[in-house]
Amino acid sequence: MNASVLLISASVYFVAAYFIYGRFLKKTFGVEPKNPTPAHTEQDGIDFVPTPAPVLFGHHFASIAGAGPIVGPVMAAIYGWVPGLLWILLGCVFIGAMHDFAALFLSVRSKGRSIAYVIEHEIGYAGREIFLFFCLACLVLVVTVFTLMVAQGFLANPAVASSSILFIVMAPMLGIALQRKVLTLLEGSLVFVPLLFLCIWIGTVLPFDITLFIPDKATALKVWVFVLLYYAFIASTLPVWILLQPRDYLNSYLLYAMIAVGVAGVLTYRPTLVMPAVDLSASHGSLIPGVFPLLFVTIACGACSGFHALVASGTSSKQVASEKHVLPIGYGGMLVEGGLAVLALISVAYMGMPEFKEMLTGPAKVPAQIAFAKGLANFATALHIDYNIAFNFISLAISAFILTSLDTATRLARFVFQEIILPQETPEDQTTKHQKTTNAKGWRTFLGNRWVTTLLIVLCAVHLCLSGEGMTIWPVFGASNQLLAALTLLCITLWLLRNKRPALFAMLPFAFMMLISVWALIALVIEKYHAKNWILVGVSVLLLLLAFELVFLAVKALWKHKK
């Protein structure tokens, strides 16, 4: 099959889904542009800030994307290109994008509160706390591993370090210029987007190689860990419009450019998909337990990811200026990510399976994101772009987005921690998380302070980075991330049922994601039990118990509501 035909067909499919299924979601949930959003009613200049849709889309898209929609599809190609493609096309439209849209909508309707507060309203305070602890554990793990990934990337490619530092320095200039209305968004974009690409060129010319000052690579890695987590601390505590928002907005242009180069390259190069449509050799010739359930936890971003709900109901919902922006940001952002996932699949599917396996597992094995960069760089040669230039640009763009996910995850962990320490709501106490934290007394005031909360999270990440425990626990993240998506879909289903709206379109994805994630966790427990990896066994069992407890509370609440 010709990859250009596949890419065009997938693009048409995603556009049609936006207008057809997106319209159904708007009608079912009751999007009302006239309703005031939390960005206006709770505006504080720090977290609650009304934001133009293009800027918020860039921030949201950069935060949910990272390397996820690239790494997952590339790794899943080990089963052939058809299983991954079907999961991306069906999962993205009917599960992942709906999940993101609903999480953003419910948070906006809940005064910027997270999905956990919706859970409290549906199944009680205990359910909220269980869900929040689940989220916090996932986020601290994300902060830890992404810190290590970025630090290793800075060591391996010093040009990425130079460009990233320049991005961070430049972003506040745009943020202040827009906030003080020195520049309009169009003017700011015309000035700073070209400067963004100039920073990439400067980075390649003047790479910042820390090993010139610290020859020992282990020590150099630790230095980068401390620097990156210090940056994450600052980015999480500063007002969102100063650093996080403008940096993510500018970085989104890197991804747009990378996607544009990839799409143009595929349409011009017209590669043929040589990889087998289905290859079950990786799972010993069986669909079970290979493709089911591992495919569905390998490809998360690009199809369905629980992390997206934390972004949607954590940072994005506090910046939505109008409810009419919920569909393009929540649903549309995920569809674009699905398109990127299809492109990632094509980037390796033009190779034969032996060549692909040799690239990922052979003596000269490369990470999945590098395999993606090699594929797109090869396609770019059809556009008369030098292979090395294209490869370096794509590699820089991917590294920049991992850094974006790092600072967003730190800020989200701060929100979650603040919510955990808040008392149970009563009907007479329907204030927002921000107001309740501000008005809290005693130890809650101290721990709820954004500086103290962020410091505690960063210190946990430092310990996990330096002790190696973060990478030890990381294998459980794929299944736990999909379990988080299942629990969010459970919350969405309960909200729809309570409001007497059609719920089957959310209930069926919940059942599927719950089955897949629990199945994957049980398989992981069995595997690690035989390997005597007691840490992973313990963490997996704990996650399963928390999930089952939430489902029990949900069933109990449904029964009570029915009676």
N, C-alpha and C positions, 0 to 999 in steps of 0.2 A: 504493500500500500504506500502511496506517496504521502509524505508527511505534510506537505503544504495543503493537500485536500483535507486531511484530518484537522489541521489547525484552523482552517477557514470554517469547517463544519462545526467545530467546538465553539468558535467565536460567535457564530450565528445562533447556536443553541443557547449560549449564555445571555446574549442580548434579548432573545425571545423570552427566556425565563425571567429576566428583570421586569419586562413589561407585562407579562401574563401572570406568572406566579406572584410577582411583587405586588401587582394590583390586588390580587386575592388577599395577600397578607395585610395590606393597608386597610382594606375593607373589614377584614375579620377582627383585627386588633382595634380598629377605630382611630386611626391617625387623624388628628385635628390640628391643622396649622395655626389656628387661632389661640390654642392653649398656650399660656406662658410656660416656658421651660425653666428648670432649676438654674440654668446659667444666668437667667435674669432675676428670678425671685430670690435666689440665695447667693447672688453675686458677692464675692469677697476679694477678688483681685489675685487670689492665690491658686485655688483649685477650681472654683466656679467662675468661669470667664466666658461670656458669649463670643463665639468664634465664627468667622465666615466659613461657609461650607467647604470651599476648596482647601483652606488651611487645615480644617479639622479632618477632612478626608485624607490629606497627606499624613497627618499625625496618626490617625487611626490605622491607615493602611501600612505605614512603616512599622507601627507597633505590633500588629498582628502577623506581619509577614516574616521578617527576619530571614533565616535560612530554612525555615520549616517547609514551605512549599517547593523547595528545591531538593533538599536532602531526602525527604520522605519518598517522593516519586522515583528518584534515582535508585534508592535502595530497594524499593518494591519492584523494580524492573527485573529483579532476579526471578520473578514468577512469570515473565513475559510482559508484553506491553498492554494486552487487553484487560487483565484483571484490574490493574492500577487505573487504566483509563475509565473503565466502567464505574469504579468507586469514586473517582474524581467527578465525573459528569453527574451521576445520580446523587452522590453524597453531598456535593457542594450545593446544588440547587435545592434539594428537598430536605436536607438535614443541616448542613453547616451554615449556609447563608440564612436560612430560616432561624436557626439557633442564635446567630449573631444579631439579626434584626430584632427578634423577640427580647433578647437580653438587653439591648439598648433601649427599646421602647419601654419595657417594664421599669427599667431604672429611671428613665426620664419621668415616667408617670409616678414614681415613688420618690420624687424630690431629690434625685441624684443618688439615692441609696443603691447599694449593691444588690445583687440577686439574693444575697443572704437575708436581707430585710424582707424581700418578697416571700422567702421561705418561712421566715418568722410569722408573717401574716397568715400563711397557708397551713403550716403544721406546728408552729409553736417555737418558743425560745430555744429549747434543746436542739431542735433541728437547725436553727440558725447557727448556734455555736459549733455544732458538729461540722457543718458545711464550711464555716470560717476557718476552723483548724485545718480542715482538709486543704482549703485554698492556700493558707499560709505556708503549710509544709511544701506544697508544689512550687510556690513562688520563691521561697528561700532556696530551694534546690535549683530553680531556673537561674536565679541571680548568681549562685555559686558556679554552676557549670558554664554559663555564658561568660562570666568573668575569666575563667580559665581558657575558654575558647578564644576570646579576644586577645588575652595576653599571649597565648601561643601564636596567634596570627600576627601580632605586632613583632614578635621575635623572628618568625619565619619570613615576614615581608615588611621590612621597616618602612617602606613607602606608605603602607596602610596606616602606620602610626603617625607619620607626618601629616597625611591628608586628614585623618580623624581629628588631630589636635587643631588644625586650621579650621575644620568645620565647627568645632566647639567654640573657638574664639569668635568666629564670624556670626554664629547664630544669634547671640544677644544683641548684636548691632541691628539685625533685621527686626527682632522682637521689639526693641525700644522704639525704632523708627515707625513701626506700625502702630504701637500702642499710643504714642504721642502724636500720631497722624502727620508725621513729617513726610511720610511716603504713603501712597495708596498701596493696596495689595498688588495691583498690576505693576506699579512703578518699582516696588520692592522686588518683585519677581524678576523684572527686566534687569535690575542691577545685580541682585545677589545670586541668581541662578547661574549666569555666566561666571561669576566669581567662584561658585561651587566647583565648576569644572576646571577653573584655573587652579584651584587648590589641589585637585588630583594631579595635574601636570607638575605643580611645584613639589608635591609629595614624591613623584617618581624621580625628579631631578635632585631633590635634597632629602633622601630617606633618613629617618631618625633611627639609627641603629644603636640601641642602648648597650649592646655588648662591647662597643668601643670603650665604654666607661666601666662596665661591669663584665669582665670576660667570662665569669662563671655563669652558665646559662640557667642553672637552677636558682641562683640568687637573682639574676635578671628577671626571671619569671615572677618571683616573689615581689620584686619592686613594682612590676607592672600590675600585679594583683592589688597592691596597696593603692597605687595611683588610680586605677580604674574604679575601685570601690569608693575612694574619696570623691571621684567625679560623680559616681552614682548617688552618693550621699547629698552632694550639692544639688544635683539635678532633681532629686526627689523633694527637696525642701524649698527651693526657690519657687516663686510664682510661675505657673506653667507657661505664661506668655513670654517669659524672659529667655529661657533656654530650651526646655523640652519641646514646646510647640514649634518654634521656628526651626529648630534643628531637624525635627522629624519632617516638617514641611519641605525643607530644602533637600533632605535625604530622599524624599519620595521621588524627586526628579531623577535621582540616580537610578532608581528602580524603573521609572518610566522609560528612561533612555536605554537601560539594559533590555527591557522587554521589547522596545522598538527595534533595537539592533537584532535581537533574536528573531522576532517575527519577520522583519525584512530579509534577514539571512535565510530563514527557512523557505520563504516564498521565492527567493531568488535561486538558492542552492537546490531546492526541490529534492531533498534526500528521500531515499526509499527506506522504509522500515524493514531492515534485514532481520532484526531480532524476532524469534518465534512469538506468535501471538500469545501462546500459553506454554509455559515450561514448568513442570512440576518436579523436576529433578531435585530442586533445592529442598523440597518437602518429601523426598523419598517417593515421588510419584503419586502423592495423595493430596487431595484438597484439604483434608483435615489431618493433623492440626497445623498445616502450613498456611495456605491462603486464608483459611478460616482458623484462628482469628487474627493471625499475625499481620496480614496485609492491612487490616483496618486500624491497627495501632501504629503501623509503620508510616502510613500516609495519614497524617492528622491535619496539619495546615494544608489547605488546598482542597480538603473534603469536609472535615469536621474536627474542630479542636476546642476543648474546654477552656484553654487559655484565652480564647477570643472573648468569652463571656466576661472574664475578669477585666479585660481591656474595655469592652463596651460599657459595662456597668461600673467601671472604676474611674477612668479618666475621661472617656469620650462623652458619657452622659452628662457630665458636669460642664461641657463646653458646647452642647447642641443649642444653637440659637433659635431654632424653630423645629417643630415636630415634622415638618415636611422634609427635613434633612435626614431623618432617621432611615428612610428607605435607601437613598443613594449611599449613605455612609455605612450603615449596618449590612444591608443586603448587597448593595453594589460593590462595596469593598471586598467582600468575600468572593463574589463572582470574578473580579479581576484576579484575585489570588488563585482561583481555580484555573483561570487561563494561564497563569504563570506555571502552575503545576503540570498542565498539559505540555507546555513548552519544555519543562524540565524532563518529562518523560521522553519527548522526542529527541532531546539532546544526547541520549544514550541509546535509544531504540534503533538508530540508524546503524549501529554496530552489531556484529554477530555476537551470540551469547558467549562463546569461548573468549573472544576479545574483551567483552564487558567484564566477565568474571576475573580475567587476568588483571584488568585495570584495578578492580576493587579489592581483590584478595591475593594477587600475585606478589612476587618479591618486591616489585616497585609499586606497590599499591598506593593509591591516592585517595583522599577523602572524597565523599560524594559531591561536595560543592565544587571541587576542582575538576571532577569528571564533567560536571555541568558546564563549567567555564571552558573546558577544552572543546566540548561539543559546539557551544555557541560561537566560540572563536573560529572554529573550522567553518561554520556556516557563514560567518561574517566575511570570510575571504571572497565569497561570491559578490560582495558589495565593494570589492577592491580595498578592503580595510586590512592592514597588516595583521597577521595572526597574533603576534606578540602584543601589539597594542590592544587588540580586542580582548585577549586573555587577561592582561593586566587590569584593564578597566572593569571587566566583569568580576574579577577577584576582589578588587577594591570595593565595588558596590556591595557584594555579599558581606564582606567584613564590616562595612559601615552599618548594615542592617542588623547584624548580630549585636553591635554596640547599642543600636536603637532599642532592641528588645531588652537589653540589660537595664538601661535607665528607666524604661517603662515598668519593668517587673519590680524594680526597687520601689518606685512610687506606689504601685499597686499593693505591694506587701505592707507598706506603711498604712494605706487605707484599711486593709484587712485587719491589721493588728489593732488599729484604733477602734474598729467595730467590735472586735472580740471583747475588749475591756468595758464596753458600754453595758449598762444594765438593761433588763428586759423592758420593752416598751409597754405602756399602758394606753388605753383609749384616750386618756387625758394628756398623754405625753407623745404627741405625734410630730415632734420637731425633727429636723434633719440630723444626720450623723454629725455634720459640721457644728450645728448649734448645740447638740447634746454634748459633744466633746468640749466645746468652749465653755458650756455652763456646768460641766461636771465638777465635782469637788474631791479633795483629798488625793489619794493615790491615783485615781482615774485621771485627774488633771495632769499630774506629773507624767504618767506613762502615755497619756493621749497627746502630749505635746509632740508636734511633728518632728522636732529636732531629736528628742529622746527616742521616739519610736524608730526613726530611721537609723539612729546610731545602733540600737539593739539589733536590728535586722542586718546591718552591715557587719557588725561584730560576729554574728552567727555565720555569715558568708565567709568572713576571714578565716574562722576556725575550720569550716568545711573545706575551704580551698587549700589551706596549709597542711591539714591533717590527711587529706586524700579521701575523706569519708564521702565527700560530695560525688566524686566519680564512682565510688563503690555503690552508692544508692541510685545513680542515674538510670540504670537499666529499667527501673520500675516506673520511670516517668511516662513512657509512652502509654502504658495501660492506665496509669492514674490520671493522665490528661484526658483520655477518652471517658474514664469513669466520671470525671468532673463534668464533661459535656452531657453525659447521661443524667446526672443529678440536676443540671440546669434545665434539661428538657423535661424532667419530672416536675420541676417548679413551674415551667411554662404550661404544662398540661393541667396542673392543679388550678392555675390562674384562669385558664380558659374554661374549665368545668365550673368553677365558682361563679364566673360571670356569664354562664349559660351561652357559651359560644362554641362553635365546632372545635373539637379537640383531637379528632382522630389523626390529623396530619402532624400533630406533635406527639401523640401517645405512641404511635407505631415507631417513629425514630427513637423515642426513649427506650422502648422495649428492645430494639435492635442494638443500640449503643450499650445498654446495660448488659445484655447477653454477651456481646463481644468483649467488653472491658473486663467483666468478671471472669469470663473464660480465659482471657489472656493472663490475668493475675493468678488464677489457679494453676495454669500451665507454668508460670514463672515460679510459683511456690514449689511445685513438684520438681522442676529442674534444679532450683537452687538448694532444695532439701537434699537431693542426691549429691550435689556438689559441696554440701555442708557450709553453705554461705548463709549463716544464721542471721546476719544483718538484713539481707534482702528478704529472707523468709519472714522475719518479724515485721518489717515495714509493709510487705504485701498483705500479710494477714490482718494487720491493723487497718489498712485501707479498706479491705473487704468488710471488716466488722463495722466500720463507720458507714460504709455505703448501705449495708443491710439494715442498720439502725435507722438511717434516713428513709429507706423504702418502707420499713415497718411503720414509722411515724406518719408517712404519707398515706398508707393504706388505712391507718387508724383515723386520720383526719377525713379521708374520703367517706369512710363508713359513718362517721359522726355527721358529716354534712348530708349524706343520703338519708339518715334517720330523721 
